[in-house]
């Protein structure tokens, strides 16, 4: 194959692949006895958010501040490291007896077990349970 034909084939191949990405569908390209399937980025799976857990002592209880657009938060010391955990609308807070309570029931010095997810906004609590 001449150099001009090789360049023409490569350009055609690039156009076919690019049109497959633009259409949002998988594209199969056949060239020179090889087959390559290219999946557009939109079709790749995103990993599920993993829930993490920690146990520790509340160092700070931070109330929401609408003027600063901040949420309720707790700072928990666990394994010599401080974790800032945001309390969101779906967070379930329970006392030692397992009864659902409000954020106001949490206090500095309280022992807690926290299940949380790391998001682009920060560590969001799934549940906060007071422990003994």
C-alpha positions, 0 to 999 in steps of 0.5 A: 500500500502506498503512503497516500493510501495509508494516510487516506485509510487512517483518516477514514478510520478516524472519521468512523471512530469519531462519528461513533463517539458522537452518536453515543454508540459502540463502533466496530471498525474493520481495517487491514484484517483486524477488528476493533470495537470502541465503546464511547465514554458515555457507555462505560460503567461508573463504580457504585459509591462505597459506604465506609465506617468509622467509630470515634469521639465527637470533637465538634458539633457544627450547626448549619449556617444558611448565610455561609451555605453550610450543612450540619457537621460533626468532626469525629476523632477516629484512630488519631485522625479527625473526620469531618462528616456532613449530616444530610437530609437522609442521614439517620441519627440514633441514640444508644437505645436505637431510637431515632433522634435529631442532630441536636442530640449529638454532643462533643465528647459523645462516642459514635459509629458513623457510616458515610459516603465520600462524595464531591461535596465531602463525607456525607453521613448515611447514619450516625449511631451513639455508642457506649 
